Amino acid sequence: MKIKFIGPGGTRHLLISQPKGYGTGGFIIKGEKNVYIDPGPGALVKSIKYKEKLKSIDEIIVTHFHLDHYGDLLGIIEAITETERKTVLRADSLTIKHIDQYHKNFVDIINLSETKYTFKINHGIEGYGIKIEDIYYTSDGSYSEVNVKAGVLIANLVREKPEEPLIHMSLEDLDKYIEAVDPDIVILNHFSKLILNKIHKIADKLREKYNKRFIVAKENMEIEI
């Protein structure tokens, strides 16, 4: 199984600035099925740039209706299907509601609320974390209870400390996810401008604290699990 990061950036600032190596775009899990997760702005152009074979994608997942997660969804649907076949789209109900009928012709839609191994996120909007094979992906938001174990945790770490009224993952939330999921590998993903310049130092501290493998995601990084 492999994980290919197309764009590990998150939040509006990295979406707008697209810093080198850390712009938005989501990631692809290559396993029993090839799944494109959270194709935010840049997903289509970067997938082409990084020579991803989008026609090999079996499924798309959008965890919630925020632009940095769904921005290139329609383009990715067209690239995967070439408007000649269907693919599977799993998404929250808001994302599903806003897809036009033309693009709905090319997807079999499944609501994430009806999908096994999904857990609601605490993010001020309907959304879900999800387990795929031996990977648990937190999506955004502060900690929400998870009742699964996984060898790999992909954690959308946005900030160091909680800050109301924003509901984003902090290091306190990450501690709870690590305790719950008990992964061997933690991949830090979906950074904000507040944490991007510190993320490698944060990863070093987390390695010492947990004696686990911590990886900082970057554009065009492919990790074999």
C-alpha positions in Angstrom: 0.0 0.0 0.0 1.2 3.5 -0.8 0.1 7.0 0.0 0.8 9.8 -2.5 0.5 13.4 -1.2 -0.6 15.8 -4.0 -0.9 18.8 -1.8 -0.7 18.7 2.1 -1.6 22.3 2.7 -4.8 23.4 4.4 -6.8 26.5 5.4 -7.5 29.6 3.4 -4.0 31.0 3.7 -2.1 28.1 2.2 -5.0 27.7 -0.3 -4.4 31.2 -1.5 -0.6 31.3 -1.4 0.2 27.7 -2.5 3.7 27.7 -0.9 6.2 25.5 -2.7 5.8 21.9 -1.6 2.8 22.7 0.8 -0.1 23.8 -1.4 -3.5 22.2 -1.3 -4.7 19.2 -3.3 -5.3 16.2 -1.0 -3.8 12.8 -1.3 -4.2 9.3 -2.9 -4.2 6.0 -1.1 -3.1 3.2 -3.4 -4.1 -0.2 -2.1 -6.9 -2.7 -2.7 -8.6 0.3 -4.2 -7.1 3.6 -5.3 -8.8 6.4 -3.5 -8.4 10.1 -4.0 -9.2 11.9 -0.7 -10.1 15.6 -0.3 -9.2 16.9 -3.8 -8.8 20.6 -2.9 -7.7 23.4 -5.2 -4.7 22.3 -7.3 -5.6 18.6 -7.2 -6.1 18.3 -11.0 -3.1 20.3 -12.2 -0.7 18.8 -9.6 -1.9 15.3 -10.3 -1.0 15.8 -14.0 2.3 17.5 -13.0 3.2 14.6 -10.7 2.2 12.0 -13.4 -0.6 10.4 -11.5 -2.8 8.1 -13.6 -6.1 9.5 -12.5 -8.0 6.9 -14.7 -6.8 4.3 -12.2 -8.7 5.9 -9.3 -11.6 3.8 -8.1 -13.1 6.2 -5.6 -13.2 9.8 -4.4 -13.8 10.8 -0.8 -14.6 14.3 0.3 -14.7 14.5 4.1 -16.5 17.9 4.4 -17.7 20.9 2.5 -14.8 23.3 2.9 -13.1 24.6 -0.2 -9.6 23.3 0.7 -11.2 19.8 0.6 -13.5 19.8 -2.4 -12.3 22.6 -4.6 -11.1 20.5 -7.6 -13.7 17.7 -7.1 -15.5 18.3 -10.4 -12.3 18.4 -12.4 -11.1 15.2 -10.7 -14.4 13.5 -11.6 -13.9 14.4 -15.2 -10.3 13.3 -15.3 -11.0 9.9 -13.7 -14.1 9.1 -15.8 -13.2 11.0 -19.0 -17.1 11.4 -19.0 -17.2 7.8 -20.4 -17.7 5.8 -17.2 -18.6 6.1 -13.6 -16.6 6.3 -10.4 -17.6 6.2 -6.8 -18.0 9.3 -4.7 -18.3 9.2 -0.9 -19.0 12.5 0.6 -21.0 14.4 3.3 -24.5 15.6 2.4 -23.5 19.2 1.8 -20.9 18.3 -0.8 -23.4 15.9 -2.4 -26.1 18.6 -2.5 -23.9 21.1 -4.4 -22.7 18.8 -7.2 -24.5 19.7 -10.4 -26.6 17.1 -12.2 -24.1 16.8 -15.1 -21.3 15.6 -12.9 -23.7 13.4 -10.9 -24.1 11.4 -14.1 -20.5 10.2 -13.7 -20.5 9.1 -10.0 -22.2 6.6 -7.9 -22.8 8.6 -4.7 -22.6 7.2 -1.2 -23.1 9.4 1.8 -20.2 9.0 4.3 -22.8 8.8 7.1 -23.7 5.4 5.7 -20.1 4.2 5.3 -18.5 1.8 7.7 -15.6 3.0 9.8 -16.5 6.7 9.5 -16.6 9.0 12.6 -18.1 12.5 12.8 -15.6 15.3 13.2 -15.9 18.2 15.5 -15.4 21.0 13.0 -18.5 23.2 13.1 -19.8 21.5 9.9 -20.9 18.0 8.9 -17.8 16.0 8.2 -16.1 12.7 8.8 -12.9 11.0 9.6 -12.5 7.6 8.0 -10.5 4.3 8.1 -9.3 2.9 4.8 -7.5 -0.5 5.1 -4.9 0.1 7.8 -5.0 3.9 7.7 -7.1 6.3 9.8 -7.5 9.8 8.4 -8.7 12.4 11.0 -9.9 15.1 8.6 -10.0 18.5 10.3 -11.4 19.6 13.7 -10.7 19.0 17.3 -10.7 15.5 18.7 -13.8 13.4 18.2 -14.1 9.9 19.7 -12.7 7.1 17.4 -13.3 3.4 18.0 -10.8 1.9 15.6 -7.1 0.9 15.6 -4.8 1.5 12.6 -1.2 1.1 11.8 -1.1 4.6 10.1 -2.6 7.8 11.3 -2.9 10.7 8.9 -3.6 13.7 11.1 -4.6 17.1 9.8 -2.6 19.2 12.4 -3.6 22.8 11.9 -2.3 24.6 15.1 -0.3 24.0 18.2 -2.9 25.1 20.8 -6.7 25.2 20.7 -8.1 28.6 19.8 -11.8 29.4 20.2 -14.1 29.9 18.3 -12.1 28.0 15.6 -12.5 24.3 15.8 -9.3 22.8 14.3 -6.9 20.1 15.4 -4.2 21.1 17.9 -1.4 19.1 19.5 -3.8 18.3 22.4 -6.2 16.7 20.0 -3.4 14.8 18.2 -2.4 13.3 21.6 -5.9 11.9 22.0 -6.0 10.5 18.4 -2.6 8.8 19.0 -3.9 7.2 22.2 -7.1 6.1 20.6 -5.8 4.8 17.2 -2.4 3.5 18.5 -0.6 3.8 15.2 2.9 2.8 14.3 3.3 5.7 11.9 1.8 9.2 12.2 1.8 11.4 9.1 1.3 15.1 9.8 -0.8 16.8 7.1 -3.0 19.8 6.2 -1.0 22.6 7.8 -1.9 26.2 8.3 0.4 29.2 8.0 0.5 29.3 11.9 2.3 25.9 12.0 4.0 25.4 8.7 7.4 26.9 9.7 7.4 24.9 12.9 6.2 21.6 11.7 9.5 19.8 11.3 10.6 20.8 14.9 7.2 19.7 16.1 7.7 16.3 14.4 11.1 16.0 16.1 9.6 16.6 19.5 6.8 14.1 18.8 9.3 11.4 17.8 11.0 11.8 21.2 7.8 11.8 23.1 6.2 8.8 21.5 9.1 6.8 20.0 7.1 6.4 16.9 7.7 7.2 13.3 6.4 10.7 12.4 6.4 12.0 8.8 5.7 15.5 7.6 3.8 15.3 4.4 5.0 17.3 1.3 3.8 17.6 -2.2 4.7 14.7 -4.5 5.8 12.6 -1.5 4.9 8.9 -1.8 5.1 6.7 1.3 5.0 2.9 1.1 3.4 1.4 4.1 
